[in-house]
């Protein structure tokens, strides 16, 4: 596809783009202070599930720059989830994927949050990440609670697609057993395409 439109890229990105674009996917350029700092691809893997890949390890915490010290903060897995939480007035931040790096957590701690609300996706990765983050903030003596949507996969679907409110968030006490029992109901994009009506 890149060759067809005459696009070229730095050699370090060639495998990243080949694995993402040529097999079907969307490239999201990620800007910080008007500078391109990374690219994310939302791609369809060989098992039909959407996957995110970053060109380089991500260090920004998206949305952090406009928060004040000592505020309550909502954190979530992805950029669309963060945007949706902000849409309903919640001060939210996110890495570009589910995983938070040590550098990103350090940047978050520099804001000295009064409390942290963790919004998890309803899948194995989301629950596992929520459990780890909750333990981390407790070790840092920061009050934290974990939430998910009672009816949707993630915050973006909850707010943008289903038009649901905070009232349908549910607080979770995540256990290892909950993670083990989750069948990873990740969004199946190919199945969605086959079933949708035109």
C-alpha positions as CSV (number, residue, x, y, z in Angstrom):
1,X,0.0,0.0,0.0
2,X,2.8,2.4,0.9
3,X,4.5,1.8,-2.4
4,X,1.2,2.5,-4.3
5,X,0.9,6.0,-2.8
6,X,4.6,6.7,-3.1
7,X,5.3,6.9,0.6
8,X,8.7,6.1,2.1
9,X,9.8,5.8,5.6
10,X,12.9,5.6,7.8
11,X,14.3,2.0,7.7
12,X,13.7,1.6,11.4
13,X,9.9,1.9,10.7
14,X,9.9,-0.5,7.7
15,X,9.0,-3.7,9.7
16,X,6.6,-1.8,11.8
17,X,4.7,-0.5,8.8
18,X,4.9,-3.7,6.8
19,X,3.5,-5.7,9.6
20,X,0.7,-3.2,10.3
21,X,-0.4,-1.6,7.0
22,X,0.1,-4.3,4.5
23,X,-2.0,-6.8,6.6
24,X,-4.7,-4.2,7.2
25,X,-4.6,-1.4,9.7
26,X,-4.6,2.3,10.4
27,X,-1.6,4.5,11.3
28,X,-2.1,7.1,14.1
29,X,0.6,9.7,14.2
30,X,1.1,10.8,17.9
31,X,2.1,14.4,18.4
32,X,3.4,16.2,21.5
33,X,3.8,20.0,21.4
34,X,3.2,19.9,17.6
35,X,6.1,17.4,17.1
36,X,5.7,13.9,15.9
37,X,6.9,11.7,18.7
38,X,5.5,8.2,17.7
39,X,3.2,6.3,15.5
40,X,0.7,3.7,16.6
41,X,-0.9,1.1,14.3
42,X,-4.2,-0.5,15.0
43,X,-3.9,-3.6,12.9
44,X,-5.8,-6.8,12.3
45,X,-3.8,-9.8,13.4
46,X,-3.9,-13.3,11.8
47,X,-6.4,-14.4,14.4
48,X,-8.8,-11.6,13.5
49,X,-8.3,-9.4,16.6
50,X,-7.3,-5.8,16.6
51,X,-3.9,-5.1,17.9
52,X,-1.9,-1.9,18.7
53,X,1.8,-1.5,17.9
54,X,4.0,1.4,18.6
55,X,6.9,2.4,16.4
56,X,9.1,3.2,19.4
57,X,8.6,2.6,23.1
58,X,6.2,5.3,24.3
59,X,7.1,7.7,27.1
60,X,4.5,10.5,27.0
61,X,1.5,10.4,29.3
62,X,-1.2,11.8,27.1
63,X,-3.4,14.5,28.7
64,X,-1.1,15.0,31.7
65,X,0.1,18.5,30.8
66,X,-3.2,20.1,31.4
67,X,-3.8,18.6,34.9
68,X,-3.0,20.4,38.1
69,X,-1.1,18.9,41.0
70,X,-3.2,17.2,43.7
71,X,-6.2,16.5,41.4
72,X,-8.2,13.3,41.1
73,X,-7.1,11.6,38.0
74,X,-8.8,8.9,35.8
75,X,-6.4,6.6,33.9
76,X,-7.3,4.2,31.1
77,X,-5.8,2.0,28.4
78,X,-5.9,4.0,25.2
79,X,-6.3,7.4,23.6
80,X,-9.9,6.9,22.5
81,X,-10.8,5.9,26.1
82,X,-9.1,9.0,27.5
83,X,-10.9,11.2,25.0
84,X,-14.3,9.7,25.9
85,X,-13.7,10.1,29.6
86,X,-12.7,13.8,29.0
87,X,-15.9,14.2,27.0
88,X,-18.0,13.6,30.1
89,X,-15.8,15.9,32.3
90,X,-13.4,13.5,33.9
91,X,-9.8,14.5,34.2
92,X,-8.2,11.5,32.4
93,X,-4.8,10.5,31.1
94,X,-3.5,7.5,29.1
95,X,-0.4,5.9,27.6
96,X,-0.8,4.9,24.0
97,X,-1.6,1.3,25.0
98,X,-2.6,-0.8,28.0
99,X,0.8,-1.0,29.5
100,X,2.3,1.8,31.7
101,X,6.1,2.1,31.7
102,X,8.1,3.1,34.8
103,X,8.8,6.5,33.2
104,X,5.1,7.1,32.5
105,X,4.2,6.2,36.1
106,X,6.9,8.5,37.4
107,X,5.5,11.4,35.3
108,X,2.0,10.7,36.8
109,X,3.4,10.6,40.3
110,X,5.0,14.1,39.7
111,X,1.4,15.4,39.6
112,X,0.9,14.2,43.2
113,X,-2.6,13.0,42.5
114,X,-5.1,13.2,45.3
115,X,-6.6,9.9,44.0
116,X,-6.4,7.7,40.9
117,X,-9.4,6.0,39.3
118,X,-8.4,3.2,37.0
119,X,-10.8,2.5,34.2
120,X,-10.2,-1.1,32.8
121,X,-11.2,-2.7,29.6
122,X,-13.3,-5.8,30.0
123,X,-10.7,-8.2,28.9
124,X,-7.8,-10.2,30.4
125,X,-5.2,-7.5,29.7
126,X,-7.4,-4.7,31.0
127,X,-8.1,-6.6,34.3
128,X,-4.5,-7.6,34.8
129,X,-3.3,-4.0,34.2
130,X,-6.0,-2.7,36.6
131,X,-4.9,-5.1,39.3
132,X,-1.2,-4.2,38.9
133,X,-1.8,-0.4,38.8
134,X,-4.1,-0.6,41.9
135,X,-1.3,-2.4,43.8
136,X,1.2,0.1,42.6
137,X,-0.8,3.2,43.7
138,X,-1.5,1.6,47.1
139,X,2.3,1.1,47.6
140,X,2.7,4.8,46.8
141,X,0.0,5.7,49.4
142,X,-2.3,7.1,46.8
143,X,-5.9,6.2,47.1
144,X,-7.1,4.2,44.0
145,X,-10.2,2.5,42.8
146,X,-10.8,0.3,39.8
147,X,-13.8,0.6,37.5
148,X,-15.2,-0.9,34.3
149,X,-18.3,-0.6,32.2
150,X,-21.1,-2.9,33.2
151,X,-22.2,-3.2,29.6
152,X,-19.4,-2.4,27.3
153,X,-15.8,-3.4,26.4
154,X,-14.2,-0.1,27.2
155,X,-14.8,3.6,28.0
156,X,-14.9,4.6,24.4
157,X,-17.7,2.2,23.5
158,X,-19.5,3.0,26.8
159,X,-19.6,6.8,26.2
160,X,-19.3,7.3,22.4
161,X,-21.2,4.3,21.0
162,X,-23.7,3.4,23.7
163,X,-24.1,7.0,25.1
164,X,-24.0,5.7,28.6
165,X,-23.1,7.8,31.7
166,X,-20.9,7.4,34.8
167,X,-23.9,5.9,36.5
168,X,-23.2,2.6,34.6
169,X,-19.5,2.5,35.7
170,X,-19.0,-0.3,38.2
171,X,-16.3,-0.4,40.9
172,X,-14.2,-3.6,40.8
173,X,-12.2,-5.5,43.3
174,X,-10.0,-7.4,40.8
175,X,-8.7,-10.8,41.8
176,X,-6.3,-13.2,40.1
177,X,-9.3,-15.6,39.6
178,X,-11.3,-13.0,37.7
179,X,-8.3,-12.6,35.3
180,X,-7.9,-16.3,34.9
181,X,-11.7,-16.8,34.3
182,X,-11.8,-14.1,31.6
183,X,-12.0,-15.6,28.2
184,X,-10.5,-12.4,26.6
185,X,-13.5,-11.1,24.8
186,X,-11.4,-8.8,22.7
187,X,-13.2,-7.1,19.9
188,X,-13.3,-9.4,16.8
189,X,-13.1,-7.0,13.9
190,X,-13.5,-9.6,11.1
191,X,-16.7,-11.0,12.8
192,X,-18.0,-7.4,13.1
193,X,-17.4,-6.7,9.4
194,X,-19.2,-9.9,8.4
195,X,-22.3,-9.2,10.5
196,X,-22.7,-5.5,9.9
197,X,-25.6,-4.2,7.7
198,X,-25.0,-1.7,4.9
